[in-house]
Amino acid sequence: MDSPDSVRHNGRLRKPAGSAEGGPARSNLETEETTLLHDTDSGSGSGSEAVEDALPVLPPSLKGELGNVLLLFFLYVLQGIPLGLAGSIPLIMQSKKVSYKDQAYFSLVFWPFSLKLLWAPLVDAMYVQRFGRRKSWLVPTQYLLGLFMLYLSSTVESLLEGDGRHGPDVFAITALFFTLSFLAATQDIAVDGWALTMLSRENVGYASTCNSVGQTAGYFLGNVLFLALESPDFCNKYLRQEPSDAGIVTLSDFLFFWAAVFMVTTTLVAVLKREDGRPQRGRGQPEEARGERRRSQEETQGVRETYRQLLSIVKMPSVFTFCCLLLTAKVGFSAADAVTGLKLVEAGVPKEQLALLAVPMVPLQILLPLVISKYTAGPRPLDVFYRAFPFRLLMGLVYALLVWWTPSVKQEGGFPVYYYAVVLLIYAIHQVALYSMYVATMAFHAKVSDPVIGGTYMTLLNTVTNLGGNWPSTLALWLVDPLTTMECQGPNAGGCGSPTEAERCVQEGGVCVTSLDGYYVESVVCVALGLCWWLWLGKKMRGLQDQSPSAWKCRKTQ
C-alpha cells in the first residue's frame, strides 16, 4: 500500500506544509513525502494573534489580503491536479495487467518533486522584469500544463489501451506524465516564491496553510474523486438509478476539463494579477531602473553561489554521513510502500475503493504530527525515529500477510465490509510508525541546519530524504517480476519464465500459474535488510545527535 512517506499516495510525492520556497535559499521545508499527507512543519504565522483578538470570522490583518490568500490556495489546488492524476495511473495500468517492470518505469514520474532543488535557483533568479519575477515562470508553466493535458485528453485512452497485443504504451505514458510532474514542480517553485511577496509579513504564515490544504485538495480531486467517478461499479452503486458499463467521466474528459481550467485561469492571472513590489515604469525613474537591473544581475550570480553552498554542505563529514544514512534508511520499507497497493488491485480490490480509504485517514494524518511533535521537540528527536523503525518494518510483513489473505476473502459481489475495516486498521497502525519517523526526521533537520543558510541547508536534507524513498521504490517495482517464479500447468508442463515460454504454454493448452510471487520474496528480503540497517546503522544515526553544533555549521563560501 503506497505510503505517505516519500510523500506518497500511490506514488505521489508531497511537500510538508511549512514550506514556501522560491529557491533553495529560502527558509523552506521540502517534504519527505508526498503518500497521503502534507505534513506539519507548518508555521501558523503572526496572523494567529489577530485571530484571537478578532470578533468576526476573518482576522483584521487578513481582510485586505483575502483575495491573495484565495489565489494562492487555488494555485496550489491546480498544482495537485496533475499529481493526483499521475498517482491514479499505476492503479489503472495494474488493472490492465502491465508488468511490474513497466510500473517501475512509470514510478520515475514521481521523481521531479524530489529533484527540483537542481533547477530551483534558476527559477528564482532568471525572469523578465517587466512581466514579473514569479509570473515569468508561473504563466508559461501553467500554459504548458494545460496544453499537455489537452494533448493527453486526445491520446491517453489509446496509449492505455495499446495496440491490442502489447498493452499500454508505458514509455509514452511515462514521458508525458513525467513532463506534467516536472512542470508542476516548477510551478510549485514559482508559487512558493510568489507567496513570500504576495502576502504581507504578518500574513505570510497563511502560505503554508494554502500549500497544505490546496495541494491536498487538488490531489484528492485528481486521484480519489477521478477514480470514483471513472469507476462504473462505484457510479452504478452510489450515483445512478440505471446501471451503465462506463463511469460518469473518462480520463480523457477529466483531462480536457482541467486543461480548459488551466488555460482560462492562467490567462486571468497573467492579465489581471500584478506582482507586488514590481517598479512602475516611468521616465522619471532611470536610477531606480538601473538599480533593478543591478539587483537582477546580483541574483543571477547568486545561482552560482547557491550551488557552491550546496556542495560545501555536502562535503561536511557529519552531513555526508547523515545523507548516506537517509539514502539507505527506507530500503526495508520499499516493498510494502511501493508494491502492496498494486498487489491488492491485482488480487481484485477495486482501485476506487482503495483510493477512498485515504479519506478516513485524513483526520489521523492531521493529528499524528501534532501528537508526535511533543516527543521530538527535545534535543534527541532521532530517538523517536529509532524506536519507530522496527514497528514500521513489522508492518511490511503484515502487509504481505494482507495480500496473501485477500484472495480468500473475495466474494461474488466483491469484498465484505469487515475486509475494508481490517485494511483501514492496518493502514492506520502503519501511519503511526511512518509519521513518527517522518516528524522525527524533520525535527532533526530543523535542529542541525545552519541558520545562516537555513533554507538551502534544509532543502538539501529534505531532497536527500525524498530520494531515499524514491530509488528503493523504483527498484522494488523493477525486481518483482524477476523474483517471481511461474510454471506451466497443462498437458506439456514446463516453465513460463519468458514471454516465449508463456506463449508456447498457452498454445499447447496449458496455463501459466505463479508458484512463487516475487512480492513475498521482496517483503522478506526488505525486512531483513531493514533489520540489519536498524541494528548497525540505526545506532550510528542516533549517534549523530551527540555531535557538537559546530559539526553542522557550514564554512562561508568564497
N, C-alpha and C positions, 0 to 999 in steps of 0.2 A: 504494500500500500504506500503510495507516494507520501513521503513525509514532508512536513513543512520545513524541513530543515534545509536544505541547501537553498532554503527557501523555496519549498516547492510543494505544489499540489499537482499531481500528475506531471511533475517535472518542472513546474514553473518556478522561476526564481523570484524572490521578493526582497524588498528593501525595508529595513526597520523604520518605524515611524519617527524617529528623531531626526532624520536627515533632511537637509535642504542644501543641495550641493550644486554648484555650477562648475566645479572643477575640484581636483583633489586638494587644492589649497584651502578649501573652505572647511569650517568645523562641521563635519557631517559624519553620519554613520552609514556605511554600506551594509546591506544585510547579509546575514549568514544564509538566509533563505527566504526564498522566495517562495514551502509547501502549502500551508493554508493561511499563513499569517503575515501581517505586517506587524512587526512587533514593537516593543515598547521601550525604546530609549527616548520616547517622545518627551520633549520639553513642553510644559504647559504654557510657558511664556508668561511675561509680566501681565498679560491681559487677565490672568486669573484673579488678581487683586480687584480689578474693576468689576469682575463678575460678582464678587462677594458684596460690593457696595451698591450694585445696581438693583433697583426695584423692578424695572422692566426685564423682559426676557433677554434683550440684547445688551451687552455691556456698553457703557457710553463710549469707550475707546474704540469700539468696533463699528459703531453706527456709520461713520463716514467711509469705512472700508469694506462694507458688506459685499459690494459688487466685486471687489478684488478677491475676497475670500471665495465667493461663489465661482469666479472664473478659475481660480487655482483648483478648486475642487473638481470642476468639470474637466480641466485639462488632465488631471490625474485619472479621472474616470476613463477618458479616451485612451490613456496610456495602458490601462488594464485590459481593454478590449482585445487587442491582438495577443496579449499574453494569455488571456483566458482561452481564446480560440486555439492557440498553439498547444495549450495544456489538454484540450479535448481531442486533438488529432491522434495521439497514441492510442486512446481508447477506441476511436473509430477504426484505426488501422488494425488493432488487435481483433476486432470483430470481423475483419476481413482476412484473418489468418496470415498476416505477414510474419516474417521470421523475426526472431529477437535480434539478429544482426541488423536488420532494417530498423528496428526500434532504436538500436544503438546509434545508427546514423542520424536518426531524427533527434535524438537527445542532444545533439550539438546545437540545436535551435536555442537551447536554454543557456548557452554559454555567454552571449554578448553582455547580459546584465552583470556577469561576474568579471568581465574583461574591460568594461567601459573606462576604467582608470587609465587605460592605454591611450585613449583619444580625448578624454575629458579636458586636459589642459588646452588642446587645440580649440575645442568648442568654447572654452572660457575666454580665449584671447583673440580669436580671429573673427571679425564681424564687420558689417557695413554700418558705419556710424550714423548715416542719415536714416537708415531703416530702424535701427535699434539693436543693441548688443544681443539680446535674447531672441528677439523676433527674427534676426538674421538666420538663426538655426531652426527656431520653432516652426515658422511658417513653411519653409521648403520641406522640412522633415515631415510635417503633418500632411502636406500635399502629396508627398511621395507615399506616405502610408495609405492615403485614400486611393491613389492610383494603383498601388499594388493590390489593395483589397478589391478594387474594381476589376482588375485583371484576374485575380483569383476567383472572383464570383463567376466568371465565364469559363474557367478551366478546371477548377478544383474537383468537380464531380467526375470529370473524365480522368483526371490524374489519380483519383482514389479508386476508380473502377479498373483502370489499366486497360490492356488490350484483350482481356478475357483469358489469356494464357499465363501471364506473368504477374498478375495482380497490380496493386498500386505502384505508380511511378515514384518510388520513395526518394530517389535522388532529386527529382524536380520539386517535389513537395518540400523536402528539407531545404533546398536552396531558397525557395520562395519564402518560407516561414522564418528561415534564418535572417533573411533581409528584413522582414517585418520586425523581428526581435531586435535587430541592430538599430533600425530606425526608432523603435520605441525606447531603446536605451539612450539614444542620442537626444530624443525628445525629453527624456527624464532629466538629463544633464541640464538642458536649457531651461526647463520649467523650475527645477530646483534652484538654479541660479537666479531666475527672474523673481522667485518668491522672496529673495532677500531684499530686493529693491521695490517690489510691488507693494509690500506691506511695510508699515511704519515699524520702527524699532520695538515699540511696546506690543505690537501685534504679530511680530514675525513668528512667535511660537505657534500661531494657528497654522502655519505652513505644514508642520509635521502632522497635524490632525487632518488637513486636506489631503496630504500624501497618503496617510494610512487608510482613511475611510474611503477616499476616492479611488485609489488603486484597487482596494479590496472589492469595492462595488463594481468597478469595471471588470475585474477578473470574474466575479460572480456572474455578471451579465454574459460575458463571452464564453464561460465554461459551464457552470451549473444550469443557468437558465436556457442556454442554447441546447445542451444535451437533453434537457427535459422536453423542450418544445420540438426538438427534432425526432424524438422517440415516438413511433406510432403507439406502442403499448401504453406509455405514460399519458399521451393525449387522449387515447380511447378510454382509458380508465378514469381520468380525472377531469378532462376538459371537453369531451364530446358526448353528444347523445347518440349519434350514429357512428359506428366504427369506420375506420379507413385504414388503408395499407401504408399511408405516409403520415409523417408528423405535420404539425401546423406550419413549420418553417423548414426549409432545407438549408444546408450550409451555404449554397450559392445565394439564396435570398438574404440570409443573415449578413454575409459579406457585402452584398450590394447595398443594403440599408446603411450599414456603418460606414461604407465608403462615401456615400452621399452625406452622412453626418459630418465626417471628417472634412470633406471639401467645403461644405457650406459654412461650418463653424470656423474653419481656418481663414476663409475669406473675410468673415466678420471680424475676427481678431486682427487680421492684417490691416483692415480699413479703419476700424473704429477704436481699437485699443492702442494708446500711445504709451511708450515706456516712460516711466518716471525718471527724472534725473537726466534726460537727454536734452542737450542745449538747444535752444531755439535758434533758427537760422536768422541772420541779420547782418546788415552791412557794418553796424557799429561794434562788432564783436570779433575783429580779426585776431586779437591776442588770445581770447578765450578759445577760438577755433584752433589756433596753433597749440594752445595748451592741451586741448582734447587730442590732437594728433600726437603730441609728445606722450600723453598717457597711453595711447594705443600702442605706441612703439615699446614703451616700458612693459606693458602687459604681454606683448608678443615675445619679448626677451624673457619674460617670466616663465614661458613654457619650458625653455631650456633649464631654467633654474629649478622648476618643479621636478623634472626628470632627474636632475642631479641630486635633489633631495631624496627622491625615492631610492636611488642607487646607494646613497650614503646610509640610509636607514637599513637597507637590506644587508649591508656589509657589517653592521654591528653584530658581534657574536651572539648576544642574547636574542636579538630579533631574528637572526638567521636560524638559530636553534628552534625558536618558537614557531617560525614559519614552516620548518621541516616537520614539526610535530602536527601543526594544523593541516598540512597537506596529506598526512597519513592517518589522522585520528579516525576518519569516518569510513575507512576500508571495511571495518567489521559490520557496518550497517548498510552497506551498498546493496546487497541482495534484497533485504527487507524493504528498503526505501525505493528502489528503482523497479523491482520486478513483481512484487507482491500484488499490486493493483492490477497489473496486466494479467497475471495468472488467475486472479479472481474472475476477470472478464472472460478469459479462456475457459474457465470452469462453468460459465453460464450465468454469472451475476450480471444483470443489466447495467450497462455503463452509466445510464442516467441515475439509477438508484445508488450506485457507488459515489457518483458526484454529489448527490443530495445528502449523503452522510456528512458532508462538510458543514452543512447548515447548523445542526445542533452543536457542533464543535466550537462555533464562534464565541459564545459566552465563556467557555472554558479557556480558549486561547487569549481572551482579554484578561481573565482573572489570574491565570497562571503566572505571567511575568510580574504582576503586582505582588503576588504572594512570594514568589521565589526571590525577588529583588531584596526582600528583607534579610535573606540569608547570604546574599552575595555582596552586600554593601560594605562588609568589613575588609580587613587587609588581605584576606586569603580567599578570594572568590572561586579559585580553581579547585578548592577542596570540594565544593558542590559538584563541579564537573566530574571529578574523580569518583565520587560516590555514586553519581547517577549513571556512570558509564556501564557497569556490569548489568544494571537493570535494563538499559536500552539494548544491550547485547542479547539478553534473555528474551526480549520481545521479538527479536529476529527469529528465534526458534518457535515462539508462539505463533508468529505469522505463518511459518512453514506448516505448522500443525493445522492452522485455519484453512490454508489452501488444500491440504490433504483431506480435511473433513468436509469441505464444501460440496463435492460431487455427491456424497452420500446423503446430504440434506435436501438436495434439489427434488422438488415435486413437479407434478404435471403442470400446475399453474404457476410455477416459479418457486420462490423460496419463502418459507414461513416467517412470520414476524419475529419469532424468537431468534432466528438466524441473524437478522439485521441487528437485533439487540446485543447479541454476542459480539458481532463485528464492531459495533459502536463502543462497547465496553473495552474491548481490546485496544481499539484505536485511542480511546481516552487515556488509558493507562500509559500507552506509548507516548502520548503527548506530554505527560508529566515528566518522564525521563528526558524527552527531547528538549523541552523548554528549560529544564534545569540546566542542561549542558549549554544551551544557547545563551541564556541570560548570564550564566557564569562567564562564558567566553567574552560577551560584550562588556561585562563589568571589568574584566581584566584588561581588555583593550583600552577602556577609558582610564584605568588606573595607571598604565605604564606609558601611554602616549605622551610624548614631549609636548607640553602646551605651546612651545614656541612655534611648532609646525603641526599642531594637533590635527588639523583637517587632513593633511597629506598622510600623516602617520596612521590615523585610524582608518582612513580609506584603504591604505595598503593592507593593513591587518585584516580588514573585512573582506577585501578582494581575495586574499590568500585563503581565508576561511571558506568563501564560496567555491573556489577552485578545489579545495579539499573535499567538497561534496560532489562536484561535477564529474571529475575524472573517474572516481570509483564507480559512480552510477553508470556512466557510459561503458566502462569496462565490464561491469556486471551484466549489462544487457548483451554485450558482444559475446560473452562466454557461455550464455545459457545453451545455445544450440550445439556448440562443440562438446559440451559436457553431457548432453542428452544422448542416451542410447536407445535406438529403435530397432525393432526386429519385424520381419515379415511373417504374418500368420496366414497360412493357406496351404495349397497343395504342394508347392515347392518352397518351403520355408527358407529364408535367407536373411540377409541384412537389409536395412533401409537407411544406411548411413549417408548416402549421397542421393541427389535428385535422380540419377540414372538408375540406381538400385530401387528407389521407391517407385519409379515409373514401371520398371520391369515387374515388381511385385504386384502392382495393380493389373498389369496386362495379363499376368498369369493367374488372375482370380484371387489374389491374396489381399491382405490389408496390413498397412504399417501401424504398429502399436508401440507406445512408449514403454520400454521396460525399466528405464531409469531416467527420471526427469532431472535435467541439469540444474534446475532451480533448487532442488533439495541438496544436491552436492554443493552448490554455491553457498547455501544457507549455513551448512555445517562448516565449510572452509572459512567463510567470512567470520563466523562466531569464534572459531579457533584462532584466526589471525587477530581479531579484535581482543581476545583474551590475552594473547601474547603481548599486544601493544599495551594493554592496561597494566600488566604485571611489570613490564620493563620500562617502557617509555612513559607510561602514565605517571610514574613516580618522578621521572625527570621533568615532566611538565609541572607537577606540583612544586618541584624544587625551584622553578623559575621565580616563584613568589618570594623566595628568600634572598634574591639578589638585590643589591642596593639600588636606589632610584637612579644613581649616576650611570648604571649599566644600561639604562634605557634611553639616556639623553643623547641626542644627536649633535655631533660637531657641526658648526656652521660651515656651509659650503661656500667656496670662494667664487 
